[in-house]
């Protein structure tokens, strides 16, 4: 399973939840079906309720991606190539970075 690496930048309380901004990098071995963004990697303790992302580097600017909620409270980020096909399994995508905004517990 490819797990994305997150560097939380800002975290603040919003009611009984936390709003987190973080820089997230792909894994060294991309997993077919998407790399995982976990609540713990964003400094949350239970689950991610909502997440949005934008690319932060020129490599990712030409890529489309999807964020898909998982039943365990994490999200999968499915990365596509410049020709809009999913990145191959086990590809090193650790140099591709995104800025995410997440809301959760």
C-alpha positions as CSV (number, residue, x, y, z in Angstrom):
1,X,0.0,0.0,0.0
2,X,1.4,3.4,-1.0
3,X,1.0,5.9,1.8
4,X,1.6,9.6,1.2
5,X,3.8,11.6,3.5
6,X,2.3,14.7,5.0
7,X,3.9,17.7,6.6
8,X,1.2,19.6,8.5
9,X,1.6,23.4,8.2
10,X,-1.4,24.8,10.1
11,X,-4.0,23.2,12.4
12,X,-6.9,24.9,14.0
13,X,-10.1,24.0,15.9
14,X,-13.4,24.5,14.0
15,X,-16.1,23.6,16.4
16,X,-15.4,20.0,17.6
17,X,-13.2,19.3,14.5
18,X,-9.8,20.3,13.2
19,X,-9.0,22.1,10.0
20,X,-5.5,21.2,8.7
21,X,-3.4,22.5,5.9
22,X,-0.5,20.2,4.9
23,X,2.0,19.6,2.2
24,X,1.6,16.0,1.0
25,X,4.1,14.0,-1.2
26,X,3.4,10.8,-3.0
27,X,4.9,7.5,-2.0
28,X,8.1,5.8,-3.2
29,X,5.9,3.0,-4.5
30,X,2.6,4.1,-5.9
31,X,-0.3,1.6,-5.2
32,X,-2.8,0.9,-8.0
33,X,-6.0,2.5,-7.0
34,X,-4.3,5.4,-5.3
35,X,-1.9,6.3,-2.5
36,X,-3.4,6.7,1.0
37,X,-3.7,9.9,3.0
38,X,-4.4,8.9,6.6
39,X,-5.9,11.0,9.4
40,X,-2.8,10.4,11.5
41,X,-0.5,11.7,8.8
42,X,-2.4,15.0,9.0
43,X,-2.2,15.2,12.8
44,X,-5.8,14.1,13.2
45,X,-6.7,11.3,15.6
46,X,-9.8,9.6,14.1
47,X,-10.8,10.4,10.5
48,X,-10.8,12.8,7.6
49,X,-14.3,14.1,6.9
50,X,-13.4,16.3,3.9
51,X,-10.2,17.0,1.9
52,X,-9.3,19.0,-1.1
53,X,-5.9,19.4,-2.8
54,X,-4.0,21.4,-5.4
55,X,-0.6,20.7,-7.0
56,X,2.4,22.6,-5.7
57,X,5.0,21.7,-8.3
58,X,5.4,21.8,-12.1
59,X,5.5,18.0,-12.3
60,X,2.0,17.6,-10.8
61,X,0.5,20.6,-12.7
62,X,0.1,18.4,-15.7
63,X,-1.6,15.6,-13.8
64,X,-5.2,14.9,-13.0
65,X,-6.0,13.3,-9.7
66,X,-9.0,12.1,-7.8
67,X,-9.6,12.1,-4.0
68,X,-11.7,9.1,-2.9
69,X,-13.1,8.7,0.6
70,X,-12.4,5.3,2.3
71,X,-14.6,3.6,4.9
72,X,-11.8,3.8,7.5
73,X,-11.7,7.6,7.5
74,X,-8.7,7.9,5.1
75,X,-8.6,9.1,1.5
76,X,-7.0,7.6,-1.6
77,X,-5.4,10.0,-4.1
78,X,-5.4,8.4,-7.6
79,X,-2.8,10.0,-9.8
80,X,-3.0,10.1,-13.5
81,X,-0.2,10.6,-16.1
82,X,-0.1,13.5,-18.6
83,X,-2.1,11.3,-21.0
84,X,-4.8,10.7,-18.4
85,X,-4.1,7.1,-17.5
86,X,-3.4,5.9,-13.9
87,X,0.2,5.9,-12.9
88,X,1.6,2.4,-13.0
89,X,1.8,0.3,-9.8
90,X,5.1,0.7,-7.9
91,X,6.1,3.9,-9.6
92,X,8.1,6.3,-7.4
93,X,5.9,9.4,-7.1
94,X,7.6,10.8,-4.0
95,X,8.7,14.0,-5.9
96,X,5.1,14.9,-6.7
97,X,3.6,17.2,-4.0
98,X,0.2,18.7,-3.2
99,X,-1.1,21.2,-0.7
100,X,-4.2,19.7,1.1
101,X,-6.9,21.3,3.2
102,X,-8.6,18.7,5.4
103,X,-11.3,18.7,8.0
104,X,-11.7,15.9,10.5
105,X,-11.2,14.6,14.0
